[in-house]
């Protein structure tokens, strides 16, 4: 049994297409996105395009593409963002970008002071190794963010929304972004992978990071055992901690190996969000969310 969207009638802000087209799109949605990343990678290497601008345009294109899919093949129509929510998410996206810049600057400074020798492997061998190293570092940092009390005060802000969609993928505390991306980039930097390899990994993690957070009803088949998927990541956001594993957002192999893989085809969360909402500010309280990690919890009588 596949993970199915809600059965209610589509609201006015969803788009309707034929049943056959919808089913084809469920199978084709991810391959189209992944192949577009491969095309961009090869084009940048062949034509010498500016990599920073290429990533920026690809990020925008990925968000627009997934937002369109959320209207065409939604998992849950009641998870579409409202107008006020989109305003909040846009503000948080700015903080996410600031956190990424801050984390990268720290990593750059550390690596500049640390001589690194690369593995000297061909690109075809480098990329799989870098993907495994990157995903493992991301998995460990993400899992630690759920188990460490202070890190959870930072990371838990991402889990407050009661919806999972591509727009609120950017609901993050900037320190959380700096921590997790810094952990991944330091790992790859210390291993000395080539710039072409790092570019390939960056495109893949961008695709996966936004894809798994999308409110889309897709079909990935056996890829569930290798890749993180939207079905798995929705469980990660479950308020029921017994099913909320899935700390990998690109590969699912580490969840398999370390016992945090809880997905099965008929399993989906009843409620997403934090277990105790009273311990976090609401997503719309942006300033309170940013200050939350340094605020002391209220005293109990």
C-alpha positions as CSV (number, residue, x, y, z in Angstrom):
1,X,0.0,0.0,0.0
2,X,1.4,3.4,-1.0
3,X,1.2,6.5,1.0
4,X,-2.0,8.2,-0.2
5,X,-3.1,11.8,-0.2
6,X,-6.1,12.9,1.7
7,X,-9.3,11.9,0.1
8,X,-11.2,15.2,0.5
9,X,-12.2,17.3,-2.4
10,X,-9.5,19.6,-3.7
11,X,-9.7,23.2,-2.4
12,X,-9.8,26.2,-4.7
13,X,-6.1,26.8,-4.3
14,X,-5.1,23.4,-5.7
15,X,-4.8,22.6,-9.4
16,X,-6.6,19.7,-11.0
17,X,-5.2,17.4,-13.7
18,X,-6.3,14.1,-15.2
19,X,-5.9,10.9,-13.3
20,X,-3.5,9.4,-15.8
21,X,-1.3,12.6,-15.9
22,X,-1.4,12.7,-12.1
23,X,-0.2,9.1,-11.8
24,X,2.6,9.6,-14.4
25,X,3.7,12.7,-12.5
26,X,3.9,10.8,-9.2
27,X,6.5,8.5,-10.8
28,X,8.3,11.2,-12.9
29,X,8.5,14.0,-10.4
30,X,11.7,13.0,-8.6
31,X,13.6,11.7,-11.7
32,X,12.9,15.1,-13.4
33,X,14.3,17.0,-10.5
34,X,17.4,14.8,-10.2
35,X,18.1,14.8,-13.9
36,X,17.9,18.6,-13.9
37,X,20.6,18.6,-11.2
38,X,22.8,16.3,-13.4
39,X,22.2,18.5,-16.4
40,X,23.2,21.6,-14.4
41,X,26.4,19.9,-13.1
42,X,27.6,18.8,-16.5
43,X,26.7,22.2,-18.0
44,X,28.6,24.1,-15.4
45,X,31.7,21.9,-16.0
46,X,31.4,22.2,-19.7
47,X,30.6,25.9,-20.2
48,X,32.4,27.2,-17.1
49,X,29.3,28.9,-15.7
50,X,29.6,30.7,-12.4
51,X,28.8,28.1,-9.7
52,X,27.4,30.4,-7.1
53,X,24.9,31.9,-9.5
54,X,24.0,28.5,-10.9
55,X,23.2,27.2,-7.4
56,X,21.1,30.3,-6.6
57,X,19.0,29.9,-9.8
58,X,18.7,26.1,-9.2
59,X,17.5,26.7,-5.7
60,X,14.8,29.1,-6.9
61,X,13.8,26.7,-9.7
62,X,13.7,23.7,-7.3
63,X,11.4,25.6,-4.9
64,X,9.1,26.8,-7.7
65,X,9.0,23.2,-9.2
66,X,8.1,21.6,-5.9
67,X,5.6,24.2,-5.0
68,X,3.8,23.5,-8.3
69,X,3.9,19.8,-7.6
70,X,2.3,20.5,-4.2
71,X,-0.7,21.8,-6.1
72,X,-0.8,19.1,-8.7
73,X,-0.1,16.0,-6.6
74,X,-0.5,17.0,-3.0
75,X,-0.1,14.6,-0.1
76,X,-2.5,16.6,2.0
77,X,-4.4,19.6,0.7
78,X,-4.8,21.1,4.2
79,X,-1.0,21.4,4.4
80,X,-0.9,24.1,1.7
81,X,0.5,27.3,3.3
82,X,-1.8,30.2,4.0
83,X,-0.9,33.8,3.1
84,X,0.3,34.8,6.6
85,X,2.3,31.6,6.8
86,X,4.1,32.3,3.5
87,X,5.1,35.7,4.9
88,X,6.5,34.0,8.0
89,X,8.3,31.4,6.0
90,X,9.9,34.0,3.8
91,X,11.3,35.8,6.8
92,X,12.7,32.5,8.2
93,X,14.2,31.7,4.8
94,X,16.3,34.9,5.1
95,X,17.6,33.7,8.4
96,X,18.3,30.3,6.9
97,X,20.4,31.9,4.2
98,X,22.2,34.0,6.8
99,X,23.0,30.9,8.8
100,X,24.4,29.2,5.8
101,X,26.7,32.1,5.0
102,X,27.8,32.3,8.6
103,X,28.5,28.5,8.8
104,X,30.4,28.6,5.5
105,X,32.6,31.6,6.6
106,X,33.6,29.7,9.8
107,X,34.4,26.5,7.8
108,X,36.4,28.6,5.3
109,X,38.4,30.1,8.1
110,X,39.1,26.8,9.8
111,X,40.1,25.1,6.5
112,X,42.4,28.0,5.6
113,X,44.4,27.3,8.7
114,X,44.5,23.6,8.2
115,X,46.5,22.1,5.3
116,X,44.4,19.3,3.7
117,X,45.5,16.7,1.1
118,X,42.8,15.3,-1.1
119,X,42.2,11.6,-1.8
120,X,43.5,12.0,-5.4
121,X,40.6,9.9,-6.8
122,X,38.8,10.3,-10.2
123,X,35.6,12.3,-9.9
124,X,33.5,9.2,-10.5
125,X,35.0,7.6,-7.3
126,X,35.1,10.8,-5.3
127,X,31.4,11.7,-5.6
128,X,30.0,8.5,-4.0
129,X,32.5,8.6,-1.2
130,X,31.7,12.3,-0.6
131,X,28.0,11.6,-0.6
132,X,28.4,8.9,2.1
133,X,30.6,11.1,4.2
134,X,28.3,14.1,3.8
135,X,25.2,12.2,4.6
136,X,26.8,10.5,7.7
137,X,28.0,13.9,9.1
138,X,24.5,15.3,8.4
139,X,22.8,12.3,10.0
140,X,24.9,12.5,13.2
141,X,24.6,16.3,13.6
142,X,20.8,16.1,13.0
143,X,20.4,13.2,15.5
144,X,22.5,15.1,18.1
145,X,20.3,18.2,17.6
146,X,17.3,16.0,18.7
147,X,19.1,14.6,21.8
148,X,21.0,17.5,23.1
149,X,18.9,19.9,25.2
150,X,20.4,23.2,24.0
151,X,20.7,22.1,20.3
152,X,17.0,21.0,20.5
153,X,16.0,24.5,21.6
154,X,17.6,25.7,18.4
155,X,16.5,22.9,16.0
156,X,13.1,22.4,17.5
157,X,12.0,25.7,15.9
158,X,11.9,23.8,12.6
159,X,9.5,21.3,14.0
160,X,6.9,23.7,15.4
161,X,4.7,24.1,12.3
162,X,1.8,21.6,12.1
163,X,2.4,21.2,8.4
164,X,5.2,19.9,6.2
165,X,5.7,21.6,2.9
166,X,8.4,23.0,0.7
167,X,7.8,26.6,1.9
168,X,8.4,25.9,5.6
169,X,11.6,23.9,4.9
170,X,13.3,27.3,5.5
171,X,11.8,27.7,9.0
172,X,15.0,27.4,10.9
173,X,17.1,29.1,13.5
174,X,20.2,30.5,11.8
175,X,22.4,28.9,14.4
176,X,20.8,25.5,13.6
177,X,21.7,26.0,9.9
178,X,25.2,27.1,10.7
179,X,25.8,24.1,13.0
180,X,24.5,21.4,10.7
181,X,25.9,22.7,7.4
182,X,29.1,23.5,9.2
183,X,29.4,19.9,10.4
184,X,28.9,18.6,6.9
185,X,31.2,21.1,5.2
186,X,34.0,20.6,7.7
187,X,33.8,16.9,7.2
188,X,34.1,17.2,3.4
189,X,36.8,19.9,3.7
190,X,39.0,17.8,6.0
191,X,38.7,14.9,3.6
192,X,40.0,17.1,0.8
193,X,37.5,16.4,-1.9
194,X,37.9,18.4,-5.2
195,X,35.8,21.4,-5.9
196,X,33.9,19.6,-8.7
197,X,33.0,16.8,-6.3
198,X,31.8,19.3,-3.7
199,X,29.7,21.0,-6.3
200,X,28.0,17.7,-7.2
201,X,27.3,17.0,-3.6
202,X,25.9,20.5,-3.0
203,X,23.4,20.0,-5.8
204,X,22.3,16.6,-4.6
205,X,21.8,17.7,-1.0
206,X,19.9,20.8,-2.2
207,X,17.6,18.5,-4.3
208,X,17.1,16.1,-1.4
209,X,16.7,18.8,1.3
210,X,13.8,20.4,-0.4
211,X,12.3,17.3,-2.0
212,X,11.9,15.4,1.3
213,X,10.1,18.4,2.8
214,X,7.6,18.8,0.0
215,X,3.9,18.1,0.5
216,X,3.8,15.8,-2.6
217,X,2.4,12.3,-3.2
218,X,5.1,10.6,-5.2
219,X,6.2,7.0,-6.0
220,X,9.9,6.0,-5.4
221,X,9.6,2.3,-5.1
222,X,12.8,0.5,-4.1
223,X,14.6,3.9,-3.7
224,X,13.1,4.1,-0.2
225,X,15.8,1.8,0.9
226,X,18.6,4.1,-0.4
227,X,17.2,7.6,-0.4
228,X,15.4,9.7,2.2
229,X,11.9,10.4,0.8
230,X,9.0,12.7,1.7
231,X,7.1,9.8,3.3
232,X,10.0,9.1,5.6
233,X,10.6,12.8,6.4
234,X,6.9,13.3,7.3
235,X,7.4,10.7,10.0
236,X,10.5,12.5,11.2
237,X,8.2,15.5,11.9
238,X,5.7,13.3,13.8
239,X,4.7,14.4,17.3
240,X,4.8,10.7,18.2
241,X,8.5,10.2,19.0
242,X,8.2,6.4,18.7
243,X,7.9,6.8,14.9
244,X,9.8,10.0,14.4
245,X,13.2,8.7,13.4
246,X,14.6,9.3,9.9
247,X,17.4,11.8,10.7
248,X,18.9,11.4,7.2
249,X,17.6,13.9,4.7
250,X,19.5,12.7,1.7
251,X,20.3,9.0,2.2
252,X,18.3,6.5,4.3
253,X,21.1,4.0,4.7
254,X,22.3,5.5,8.0
255,X,18.8,5.3,9.5
256,X,18.8,1.6,8.5
257,X,22.2,1.0,10.0
258,X,21.6,2.9,13.3
259,X,18.0,1.8,14.0
260,X,16.1,5.0,13.3
261,X,14.3,3.8,10.2
262,X,10.6,3.5,11.1
263,X,8.8,3.9,7.7
264,X,6.6,1.3,6.1
265,X,4.3,1.8,3.2
266,X,1.1,2.2,5.2
267,X,2.5,4.4,7.9
268,X,2.1,8.2,8.1
269,X,1.9,10.5,11.0
270,X,-1.4,11.5,12.5
271,X,0.0,14.8,13.8
272,X,3.2,16.6,13.0
273,X,4.9,19.2,15.2
274,X,6.7,19.1,18.5
275,X,5.5,16.8,21.3
276,X,5.0,19.7,23.7
277,X,4.0,22.8,21.7
278,X,4.0,25.0,24.9
279,X,7.8,24.7,25.1
280,X,8.3,26.7,21.9
281,X,7.1,30.0,20.5
282,X,4.6,29.8,17.7
283,X,6.1,30.0,14.2
284,X,4.6,33.4,13.6
285,X,6.4,34.8,16.7
286,X,9.6,35.3,14.7
287,X,11.6,37.4,17.2
288,X,10.6,35.1,20.1
289,X,11.8,32.1,18.1
290,X,15.2,33.7,17.4
291,X,15.6,34.5,21.1
292,X,14.3,31.1,22.3
293,X,17.6,29.3,22.7
294,X,18.9,32.0,25.2
295,X,15.7,32.4,27.1
296,X,15.3,30.5,30.4
297,X,12.2,28.3,30.7
298,X,9.5,29.8,33.0
299,X,9.6,28.7,36.6
300,X,7.0,26.3,37.7
301,X,5.1,26.9,41.0
